Amino acid sequence: MKLHFSAELEHQKKAWEAVCGLFRGQETCRSEFTVSTAAAVDSLFVAESDLGIGNRLALLPDELLKNLRAVQLENQLPQSTAVDPHDLNFTVEMETGTGKTYVYLRTIYELHRRYGFTKFVIVVPSVAIKEGVYKSLQIMEDHFKNLYDGTHVNYFLYDSTRLGDVRNYATSADVQVMIATVGAINKKDTARIYKDSEQIGGERPIDLIRATNPILIVDEPQSVDGGLQGAGKQALAEMSPLCTLRYSATHVDKHHMVHRLDAIDAFEQKLVKQIEIAGGTVEGAHSRPYVRLLSVKSPRNVFSAQIEVDALTPSGIRRVKKTVQPNDLLRDITEREIYEGLQVGEIRTATGSKFMQLHGGGVDKYLKEGETYGDVDPREMVRQLINRTIREHLNKELVLRPKGLKVLSLFFIDKVDHYRQYDAQGNPVKGDYALIFEEEYRRLAAHPDYQTLFEGVDLRSTAEQVHNGYFSVDKKGVWKDTSERGRDGSDAESAYNLIMKEKERLLSLDEPLKFLFSHSALREGWDNPNVFQICSLREMSTERQRRQTIGRGLRLAVNQSGERVQGFDVNTLTVVATESFEQFAAELQSEIEQETDIRFGRVEPHLFAGIAVAAPDGSLSSLGSEQSRKIYDHLLVQGYLSPAGKIQDALRVALAEETFELPSEFAAVIAQVAELLHKRASGLPIKNADKKKTVKTRKAVLDSPEFKELWERIKYRTTYRVSFSTESLIEDCAEALKEAPPIPPARLQWVKAKLVISDAGITAAEASASAPVVLNDTDIPLPDILSELHNRTQLTRRTIQRILVESGRLTDFRRNPQQFIDEAATAINHCKQQLLVKGVKYERTSDGAYYAQERFELKELMGYLDKNLRENTLKSVYEDVVYDSENERKFIDRLEEPHNDVKVYAKLPDWFKVPTPLGTYNPDWAIVRNSSEGERLYFVIETKSTQQAGLLRPAEKGKTMCGAKHFQALESGVSYLVVDDFDQVFG
């Protein structure tokens, strides 16, 4: 299998464009320095030297700050107030599974193409991730060469025994990418990177790297920096980077944030799998004294423990959390006689020895965090969890295997011997979990529901082939426990490397292995896209374990052709857990709040700064921080927010009842403000597996004459041609470029420095800097502007040449070439998109191709009762309607009103697509209604949160315009409308 990569995913493009935007106006330039070496001549060593090549930053601090603030405003991020040119750290936040590695590798190519940077260092926290990045470069190499006209990138793994690679890194004119673990560079006293080496002429490798001023890319900086001691952070600074780009989903230190794709964005944009929880909670088992130790702590030497017990509450006996201290009586804590005599004893919080003593009534037991006393048989709980996971797996196999998708399930366990043991002779034997798995697998495989998956299969041998374990091994090859990573990450490397090397094989339908057992310590380093079930056969005593758990299965699935498959109908991750759906969701969201800047239910003053505002001339600008603050203050005054920014019930009510208002000066943006507040007022969209429901068609509506006539009118497909005048394109682009902002000239920054001469050599110390002076330099080297703009706009060189000449702006190109190219590319691409839509013409297909009505019954839909399913519809072709937004849910409610004139309607399924030059388009609704004169009317409706065209995204606006032309071309009497309110059609 060869994995395929998409070059134009919008969420990824925004990430690399944000980084490239930091250097707008940067000239293509480089630094040069001398690299010494030692060569053997007549058995003697003589000194020689080569020319080293490095990156050079030509932008001044105020220019960098201007670019940074522009990028932050565009991405709706807090504005930085200053930059330190000697400490340029930029943060890119991307949720797990959204293509972080692809993005930063693509950024390398973009930075080289636009600005000529050639030296890059990627620093990662572990050997496993290092190998993963190296493999990514290998499998993406052809993809990138096709995108960047064969640009050669030399990439290598830093190896302290092969320091010649570092010398080549410093002297080569090619793009150079060095990949290193932080463990190889963060030990200044012992690491060879800080020692003189004869391999490179007696120099220190770190000095060669420093001289290149590399652009550092830090993968998972929270694991690289080195915590409070900061050894990793110091090692990064030793490289004297031009700048440092930090990529992670869970940043600890927030430097200048330039892009954020958080957990909420990833889920809402369907960039990762949606999560559903199959929660197994014990009910009615309160006849024994149950105690589970959750955590222990000792702030200021006050020892306490958080436990879970079955306590008497106003609603009956419930399993609740309580905080206890030594000598507390559980009878008093729970108000239940069954706990009589049980008492909290010693509590210990030392690392590696955390426990709580439970004694009295004939009991004397020491519970570790996560352990339980008095619960139901733990072996039976494991059996039920395994059984449920296998069921979920087989159910998905029935649906996904015919589509060419391999389904994988992952079990997390805490002890290896639960899965694998060894006899007296050292031979491996199956542990309890392996035996239980095979028993349950055979039992379910024989069930009638799954016969199509197992016809002619030997279930006994199959059960042994479909599961395996991935664990650390000792020197004898025996699997061992890994409670935590080793100090340098090596303790678990054997497990991580093995899993990574099996990645493509595991995706093949020909490979029988489907169920993976691994240790609780499995963290970053492996994400297989086709993990659809995750089951934790261990206690998740901390919230972080929840996020680590689901993170292993968030990536979008891959089919047998190596292509990503979109849509939640396929991409649903089922987490099987021993806790309620509500508890899992609450704990997960708590952990996301701790690790990110997301504050569920809270609003920040800068939240609305990036909202687009349409001017009278149709141009767009951002609302800005000052205006955003005014809206925030208004929300505070109205009592919609607490003083800390927490959303109050009054705001939720106002949003739900559509009574939310803003001062008149913000009337044009009220829809966007309300949409952002809706997002903050609701939490992370996690589904409850037990609320999942299959949506069936309503035969009476589907077979009704009204709907058959509607479908007859809209079912036909069309083809389109795009025709536009090249002269119009040139004229529009030239005019847009003519109206683009002025391009400032290059400037010279004078800096005075004192030279200090000593036995050690000559050094320079900066003394003072004067105001920059504008350069009137006619000898600035000019890049090939036609080739640059051809690559970025796909227009012919002749067309580009005419646009540039007719714009009258070529003087600006001479003044500041790179910034002019950036502005020109932006203006041309915008005009090109407008003309594509304006010039598109649709025709009904000559071969009579159409969407068959029978597909409504062939394509199965799924929804969640408490999330996105409106039940018991009477006029729809479906018994229940799956909706995508709160606006759509309200629209359904109005459609279903008994007194209106709507006869039948359908939420158009995702397979009903209209082709457009901007990608396929799926309209929202098809509706039949009676007019006041009794005439039957047919509509296709698109519902939007706003009708102001200037506030819609250009691609979104363009697709609706194409949709109107498509239905017009059918000439079937169907009206196509874009509305934001029911009454605009039916009022």
N, C-alpha and C positions, 0 to 999 in steps of 0.2 A: 504494500500500500504506500502511496505517496500522498502526503498531506498537501492540500491546496490552500492558498492564502488569497484573501480578497484585498485589493490594493486601495479601495475607496470606501472603507467603512467610516461613516461620518464621525462616530465617537473616537475612533483612533486618529483620524485626520485632525480633529480639533486639538488633540494632545501634541502632535508634532508641530502643528502650526503655531501653537502657543509658545513652544520653545523657540522656534525659528523667528517668531515675532520679536523676541528679545533683542535680536541683532539687526533689526531693520536699519538700513543705512550703512552697515559694515562693508568695507571694501574687501575684495579678495586680496589678501596679503599674507605674508609668512615671516617668521623670524629665522635667522641663521646663526649658527654657533659652531665652534670647533670641537670635534670629537677626536681625542687621541687614541692611539692603538700601539701595539708593539709588534714589530715584524722581525723575523729571523733573517739576518744577512751574514753569511760566513760565520755561522755559529754565534754571532753576537746579536743582541736585541737592540734595535734602534727605534727611536720614537718617530712615528708618523702621525698624520692627522687627516681627518675627513671632515666634510661639511655636514653638520647636523641641521635638520629642518624642523621647525616648530610652529605652533599656532601663535598668532598675534592679534590682539584686540585693538581696533582702531577707534572704537567709540569712546567718547568722554562720559564721565559719570552722570552728567545731566541728561545726556542722550539715552544712556541705559535706563535711567529712572523714567524718562518719558515713555520709552518702549514698554518697560515693565508695567507702568500704570495703565497704558493702553490695553495691554494683554489682560490685565486683571479686570479692567472695566468690561471688556468684551466677554469675559468668562464669569462675570458677576461675583468677583472675589474682593475681599478687603484690599484697599489701596495701601501700598507701601509709601513711606514718606521719605526714605533715603536709601541709597545703596552704598556699600563699601566696595570699591573696585578691587580691593585685596582679599575680599571674602565674599565671592559671588556664589551663593547657594540658592538653588531654585527647587521648589517642591512640586512634583507631579503626583497627584493622588489618583490611583486607578483601582477599582474594586477587583478582587481576586476573580480570575476567569475571563477578563475582558480584553486580554491580549497585551499585557504590559511589556513583555519581552519583545514582541513584534514592534511595538511602538518605539521603544528606545533604539532598537536596531534600525528601524526606518528613519528615525531622527538623525542618526549618524550620516546616512546617505544624503538626507536633505540638507544638513548643515554643510556638508562638503560641496554639494552642487550649488548651493546659493552663495556661500561665503568662503569656500576654499579651505575650510578646516580639515586637517589630515590626521591629527593625533588624538586618540581616544583611549581611555582606560575604563574597563568595566570591573567594578569591585563587588563581590558577592559574599554572603556570610558562610557558605559551606562548599565543600568539594562537590556535593550532589548538584547544587545549583550551577556551579561553574561548568560541570559537564553538560548540564541541560542547556546553558547558554551557548556553549560551543556546538552542541548538536543542532540547536536552532539556527545558528549561522550556516551550518552545513546544508540543512534541508531548505533554507530560504535563499541560498546563494543564487540559484538560477532565477528565482522570482525577482530578486533585487536587480540582477544584471539586465533582465528584460525591461525593468522599469527605468533604469538609469544608464541606458545606452552602453552596457557592458562595463561599467565602472568596476575596476578591480579593487577589492578590499582584502588586505592581508590581515588575517586574524590568527591569534595563537594563544595558548595557555601559558601563563608565566610559570617557569620551572627554574628553580634556583641552580640546577645543574646545567642549564642551557642558557647562560647569560648572553651568548652571542645573539640570541633573539632580541634582547633589549638593545644591543648596539644597532642592529638592523632597524629596529623600531625608531631609533633616534635619527638615523641617517637616510632612511628611505623617503623618496618623494611621494610614494603611494599612500593611500589611506591605510592607516595602521590601527588595529584594535587589539589591545592586550587585555586578557581576562585573568583576574587574580582573585584569590580568596583573601579575606581580611586577615586570616591566620598567617598568611605568608608575608605580611607587611607590618603587622602591629606589634612585633617584638623587636624593638630597636636595638636591644643589647645582643641579640643572637641571630636575627634574620640576615641572610646573605645579601639581601638587597641594600643593606646599609654598610657593607664591607667592601674594601678595595678588592678588585678582581683582576687577575692577569688575563682572563678571557676577554676583557674589554679595555686592555691597555693600562691597567692599574687604577682605573677610575671606579667609583661606586655606582652601581646600577641606578640608585635613586637619583644621583646627580644628572645622569643622562635623561631620565624621565622628567625631572624638574625643568631641564633646559628646554624641553618641547612645549611647556605650558599646556599639558593635555586637557581636554575636556573630560572630566570624570563623570561616569554614570554609575550611580550607587544603587544596586538592587537590594531592596529590603534594608534601608539605612538604620532602622530601629535595631537590627541585629548586627549591623556593621560598626556603628559608632562606638560601641563598647560601654554603654551604660554610664554610670556616674564617673568612672575613672577615665573614660573617653580615649582609650588607647587607639581604637580604630579611627576616631575622628582626627586624632593627632597624626596618624599615619597618612590619612588623606591629605592633610595640609602639607605634609612633607613633600608631596608631589608638585607643589606650586601650581595648582590647576588654573587654567584660564577661567573656568567656572565649574561648578559641581551641580549635576542634575540628579535629583533624588526621586526614585520611583518606588512606591509602595501603596498598599491599601490601608496600612495602619502606621502612619507616621507618629513618632513621639515628639520630635522637634519640628515645629512648623517654621521653616524659613520663608523666603518669598514664595508664596503660593501662586503658580501660574496656570494650573489646570486642576480641576477636581471632577472626577467621575466617582461619586460615592456609592455606597450600597443601595441607597434609594434610587438614584439615577439608573444604575445598572439593572435593577429589577423592573423599573417602570419602562425602560427602553427595550426590555426583553433581550438584553445583552448576555445574560446568564440564565441558568435554569431557574424557574420559579421553585419555591420550596413548599413542600407540604409535610406536615408532621403526622405520623401515625403514632399517637401517644398511648402507651399502655399504663394506666393508673390502677392501682389495686383498690377495690371498693368492697365494703362489707367484711373485711378481714380484720376486725377490731377486737377479736376475742383473746388476743395475747398482747402483752405490753410491748409495743413497737417503739424502737429508738434508732434513729439514724444520725450519725455524726456528720455534719456538713462542713464545719470549719472550726478552727480554734485560733485565738489571738490573745495578745497580752500587752495592750498599750499601757505604758506607764506602770508595768508590772501588775496590772489588774487582769487576772486570767479569766477568760470566758470562752464559751463554746456556743455555736449555733447548731441546734439539733432539730430533727423533725420527729414529731410524736403524733399519736392519735388522741386529740384533745376534744373535750366537750365544748361546743360552740352554740350560739343561739339557733343555728340551723341543724344541730345534731352533731354527731361525732365526725370530725374532719381531720385530715392529715395536715398539720400546720407547722410552721417554723417558730421556734422559741429560742431565746438567748438565756443561757444558764451559767451559773458559777459554782465553784466547789461547795459541796454540802447542801445544794438545793435538793428538795424532795420532789420527785416527779409526780407524786400524788397531788401535791399542791399546784404544780405547773399545769397538769392536764385536767384536774378536777374529776379524776376517774379512780375508782377504788382498785381497779385492776393493776395500777402502778404502785399500790401500797408496799412500802419497804424499800423500793428502789431509790437510790440516791446517787447524785453526781459526786465522784471522788476527785482524784488528781487530774489536772489538766496540764498538758505539756505542749509547748509551742516551738521547741528547738527544731531546727532544720534536720530532716531525716528521722525525727522522733516525735512526731505530732500525734497525740492521742488524747482520749478522754476515758477515765475510769468510770465504770458503771458497777455499783456494788449494792449489797443488801438483799434480804429475802432469799438467801442461798445463791445469789449471783455475784460473781467477781470477774468482770470482763473488761478488757482494754480495747476500745474501738479506735481504729485509725480513720482518718478522713475518708468519707464515702462508705464506710462499713456500717452494717446494720445488725441490731439484735432484735429477735422476736418477729422477723418478717416471714412471709410465706416462703416455701422451699425455693432457695435461689436457683437450684437446678431446673425446677419447673418454669421459673420465670425465663431462664435462658432458652428453654425449649420453645416457649411461646413467642419470644422475640425472633428466634431463628425461623420458626414456622411462618410468622407474619412477613418476614423479609423475603422468604422464598415465594410466598403467595404474590407479593407485590412484584417480584422479579418475573415470575411466570406470566402474570397478567400483562406486563409490559412486553414480554417476548411475543405474546400472541399478536399484539398490535404492531410492534416495531420490527420484528424479524422479517416480515414480508417487505418492509420498506428498505431492507438492507442495513439495518442498524443492529450492532451487537450490544446486548444489554449486560452490564456488569453490576455486581453488588459488592459492597465493602463492609466487612465486620471489623470493629475495633475491640480488642480485648486487652486486659491489663497484665496477664501472666501467660507466658509461652506454654507452660505445662497444662493449661486448660485445653490447648489445641494439640500440642505435640509433647510426648514424653519419651524417655529412653529406658530400655530394660537394663538388666545387670551387665549384659555384654555390650552395651552402648548402641544397640539397634533401636531405630526410631519406632514408636508405636503411637497409635492415635489417642489423643486425649478426649475428655468428655465432650467438648464442643464439636470436635470432628465427628465423633460417633453420633451425637444428637443430630448434627446436620445431615448426615447420610440417611439416618432413619426417617427424618422428616421429609427429605427430598424424595426418597422412594415412595413415601406415603402420598405426597402431593402429586408426584408424577403419574401415579395410577388413577388420579381423580378424573372423572369424565370431562371436566372442563378443559383439561390440558392434553387430551389424547392426540390432538393434531401435532403436538410438539414431540411426542414420544412414540409414534408408530414404528414398530419394528426395532425398538431400541432396548438393549440389555440394561435394565435400570440399575442392577447391582454394580456393573462395571462403570456405568455412566456416573453414578453418584460419587464414585471415587475420583473420577477424572475432572469433575467440574469445579472442584475447590482446591485451594492450596494456600500456604502461608508465606508471608514475607517478614522475616525478622533478622535481627543482627545475629552473627555467628561468631563463635570463638575460633581459636587457632585449629581446633580439631573438627571444625565444620558443624558443631552442635549449636542449635538455635538457643539464644539466651534472651533474658529480659533486658529491656532498655527503659529504665524509668525516666531518665532524662538524657539529653545529649552529653557526650563527653566534653571535656573542656575545649577542645578544638573542633568539635563536631565529628570526630572520627568514630566514636563509639557506635553510631548507627549508620555509618556510610555504606556498609555492605548491604543493608536493607534498602536504602534509598537508591543506590546505584542499580541494584537488581531490578527494582520496580521500574525505573526509568528505561532500562534497556529492553524491557518487555512491552513498552508502550504500544508500538505498532502491532506487535503480534497479538496482543490482547484484543485489539479492535477487529480482528478477522473473525468472520463467522465460521471459518474452518477450524479455529482453535477452540477446543472444548472447555477450556478454563473460563469460568464465569463468576465464581464467588471467591473473594480474596479476604483472607484473615490477616490482620496486621496489628502491630502494637500501638498502644495509646500514644506513644511518643512520635508517631508519624506526623510530620508537619510539612513545611514547605519543601519543595524539591520534586514533587510528583503530583500531577493533576491529570487523570485520564478523563477525556471528555465524555466517555460513555458509562460513567458511574451514575446509575439512576436510583440506586438504593444505598443508604448508609444506615447501618445498625450499630449501636453502641452497646456492647455486652460488658461494659464497665460503668461505674458510677461517674457521672460528669459533675464533679464537685465544684468546679469553677465555671464562670461564664465563658472564659477564654477557650475552654475545651469545646464548648458548643460551636464557636466560630471556626476553630480549627477543624472540627468534625465536618461541618457542611462545606467548608472551603475546598475539600478534596473532591467535591462532585458538582461544582457550579458551572464548569465550562459547557458550552453548547455542544451537542452531540455531533459525531462525524459518521458519515455513511461509508459504504465499502469502496467508494471512489475517492475517499479522503476529503470530502467536501462537508463544510459545516451545514447543519440543518437548522433552520430558523423556526420559531413559533413555540409557544407554551404547550400546544397540543402534543408535541414530542418532548420538549425539554422541561420535564418536571422531575425534581429531585425529591424522593420520598425518604424522610428521616424517621427511622423506627426507634422510639425512645421510651424509657420507663418513667415518663412523666406526662402531665397533661399538655395538650396543645397550647393552652394559655400560659402555663408556667414556662415551657420551652421558649415561646415567643418573647415573653417578658424578660427572661434571663438573657436571651440573645440580643435583644435590643439594648439592654443595660450594658452589655459588653461592647456593642458598637459605639454607644455614647462615650464609654471610657476610652476607646482607642481612636476615635475620630472626632471631628468638630461637629458632627451631626448632633443636634439636640432635639429629640422627638418632642413635639409639643412646645417648642420654643421658637422665637423669632429674634433675629439680630438686626441692628439698625441698618446694615448695608444690604439686607436681603433683596431689596427692590431696585438696587442701583443699575442693574443691567437690563431693565425692561426697555423695550424699544418704544420710542415715541415718534409719531409721524408729524412732520412739519407741514404747513399749508402747501408747500411746493412738492410734497410727496417724498422728500428725503427723510431718512431715519437717523435718529441719534439715541443715545442712552439717557435714561432718566437721571442718573448720577447720584453720588453719595449724599449730597445735601438734600435733594428732594426725597430720597429714600428715608432719610432721617426725619423729615417732616411727616411722612406717612406713619413711620414708627411712633412718633410722638402723638399723633392723632389716635392711634390704636390704644396707647396708654391712657390718654384722657378719656376715651370712650369706655374704659374698663374692659377692653377686649384682651389686654395683656396685663400680667402682673408686673411690678417694678423690675423683676429679673427677666422679663420677656416671655414668661410662660403663658401659653394660650389658655384663656379662660372659657368657661362654658358659654358665656354670652356670645363670644365670637363663633363658636360651633353652631349655636342656634341661629345666629344671623346668616351664616353661610348656608345652613340647611334650608332655612325659610326664605332665602333670597332677599333679606332685608338689609344686607350689608351695604354700607354707603361710605363714601369718602368725600372730602371737601371738593367743591366744584372745579377747582384747578386741576384735580386728578381724575376728572370724569372720563377722559380718554383712555386711562390705563386701569380702570377699576376691574375689568375682566381678568387682566394678567395678575393684578395684586391678589384677587380672590383665588385664582388658580394656585399661586404660590402658597397662600395661606391654607388652602385645602390640603396641599402636600404636607405641610408642617403639622396640621391638626390631626392627621392620620399617621399611623405607624408603618413599619416595614411590612409589605404585603406578604404575609406567610399564610399558606392555606392549611386547612384542617382536612386530612385525608378522609375522615369519617363524614365530612360534609360534601365530599365529591359526589356529583350526580351526573348520570348520562342523560343528555337531552334528546328527547324523542320528537319526531314530527307529529303534527296534528293532522291526521288524514282528512278530516272533514274540510279543513282549510286548504290543504295542499291540493286536494282533488276538486275544489270548488271551481265553478265556471269563472268567477272573478279572478282567482289567482292564475288559472290556466291562461286567461286572456292577457293578464299582466305579464306573465312569463313569456308568452308568445311575442310580446312587444319588445322585451329587453334582452332576450336570450342570445341574440346574434352577435357574433364577434366582428371586429373591424380591423383593418390595417391602416397604417397612417404613412403619409409622406410629409417630409418637412421641406418646404420651399420658402426661400426668402432671398431677397435681393442682396447680393454681395455689396452693392453700393450702399444699401441701407445699413448693413452691418458696419461697414467702414465709417459711414457718417455718424452713426450712433456712438461707436467706440471712440472716434476722434473727439466728439463733443464731450463724452464722459471724461476722457482723459484731460481735455482742456479745462474742465471744471474741477478736476481733482485738486487737493490741497497743494500749496506751494512746496517745493522741494528745497530745504535749506542747504547752503553750501557746506563743504568740509571746513573744519576749523583747526587751528593749531593751538595746542596747550603748552605754554612755556613753563618749565619746571627748573628751578635752580637746585643744584646739588653740590655738596662739598666732597672733594676727593680726599681720602685719608690714605696716606702712604705709610706702610709699616713692613716689618719683616714678613708678614703673612701675605703681602701683596697690596693691590690698590682696590679700595672699596669706595662706593659712592653712597652718601646719605642725603636724602631729600631735605632741602631747607625750606623752600617756599614755592608757591605756584601763583602765576598771574592769570588774569582773565584771558579766555581764549581769543584768538585772532582769526578772523575769517580769511581763508586762503583763496587767492585768485590764481589758481594753478591750472594752466591750460595743458599741462603734460600728465594729467591723471590717466593711467592706463584704462582703456575702455574695453569691457568684456564684449563678447559677441551677443549683442542684444537681440538679434533676430532669432538665434538658436535658443537663447534663454526663454524668450516669450513663446516660441514655438512649442517648447517642452511643457510650458505651463498653461497654454491655451489651446493647443492642437490646431491652431490656424496656420495657413501657409505663410512662408516667409514674405512673399509678395504682398499678401493682404496686410500683414503686420507692418511692413515698410510703409504702406500707404497710410495706415492709421497714425503712425508716429509722425509722418511728415505733415498730415493734415491737422494734427492736434496742435502744432506749433510749439511743442514743449521740448524739443530735442536739446535746447540749451540747458534745461534742467538735467537731462541725461548726462551731459558733459560735467555739470556741477557736482552731481552725486549719483553715479551710475546705478548702484545697487538699490537705493531707495526708489529711484525712478522706475526701475524694473518691477519692484514690488507693487507700486501704485498702478502701473500700467496693466499688470497681470490681473489685479483685482477689478479694475474698471472694465477690461475686455471680457472677462469671464461673466461678469454680471450682465453686460449687454447681450452676450451670446445666449445666455439662458433665456432672457426675455424674448429674443427673436425666435428661438426654437419653438417656444410655446405659441407665440403670435403667428408663426408661419406653418403650424401643423394642420394638415387636412386629413380627415378620416373618410374611409369608404367601407361600406359593408362588404365582407369577404365574398368573393365571387363563387366560392365552392359551397356556400351555405353553412359554414361551420358555426356551431352554436353550443351553448351550455345546456346539457340535457337536464330536465326537471328531476329526473330520477336520481341525480347526484345528491339531492337533499336527503334521501334515505340511505345512500351508500356511505356517505361521509359521517362518521360518528363525532358528536360534539360532547365536550365535558365542561362542567361549570361547578362553582362552589356556592352553596346556599347562602352563606353569610358574607360573600365577597363580591361576586360578579354575576349572579343569576337572579333574574326576576321570574318568579314562579307563576304557574297557573294562568298563562295568557290565553285568551279566547279568540283573538282575531289573528294571531300570528301563525305561520306555518310550523312553528315549533311550540311544543307544550310549555317550554320555559325558554326565555331569551337570555343569551349571554351578552353582557354589555361591557364596554371598555372604559367608561367614565361615568361620573355622577350625572353629567349633563345628558348622557344617553339614557340612563335609568329614568330620569324625569321625563324624557321624551317618550319612553315606553308607557309610563303611567298615563300620559295624556292620550296616547294612541288607544289605550285600553278603556278609556272613559266610555260608558255605555251610550251617552247621549250625543256623541259626535258622529260625523258622517263617514268615518273610516270603516270600510268594509273588511279588507284584509291587508296584511302587511308582512314583510319579511325583513329580518336583519340579514343583509346579504352576506353569505359565507365567504371565507377567505379565498376560496377557489374561484370566485367570480371576480375576474380581474380585467381591467382596461389597460391596454398597452399605451405608454406615453414615452416621449424622448427622455423623461426624467426618471424612468423606472415604472413598474406596474402600479396601478391604482385600484384600490378596492373601495367602492362607494359604501355608504352606511345602510340605506333603507330603500326598499321598493314598496310603494303604497298604492292602494286603490281606494278612492273615495267618491261619493256622490256630490254633485254640485247642488246648489239651491234650486236649480231648474230640473233636477233629476238626472242630469247627464253624468255618465261615469267618467272619472278623470284618473289619469295614471301619472305617478310621480316616482322619480329617483331623487332621494334627499341625502345631502351631506350635512351633518350637524357639526358646527364649530363653536368654540367658546366665544368667538368674536367674529363679526362680519367686516371689520375694518381691514381691508386688504393690505394696507401698509404694515399691519401688525402681525400678519401671517408670515411664516417662513417662506422664502421665495419658492422652494421646491413644493411646499404644501399648496401655495397659491397656484403655481403652475399646473399641478396635477388636477386641481378642480376645474381649471379652465379647459384642460384637455378632456376631462370627463364630460363637460357640457358639449364640446364638439363631437365627441363619440356618440352620445345619445341623439344629437341633432342629425348625425349622418344616418342613423337607423331609420329616420323618417317614419316613425311608428306612433306618433302622437303622444310620446312620453315627455313630460316636463322635468327638467333637471334643475334643482334649486340648492343653493348653499344657505343654510339658515342657522341662527343661534337660538331660536325660540320657536316653540310649537305654533304659536299664533301667527307667525309669519307665513305659514302655509294654510292654516285652518281657521284663522281669525275672521 
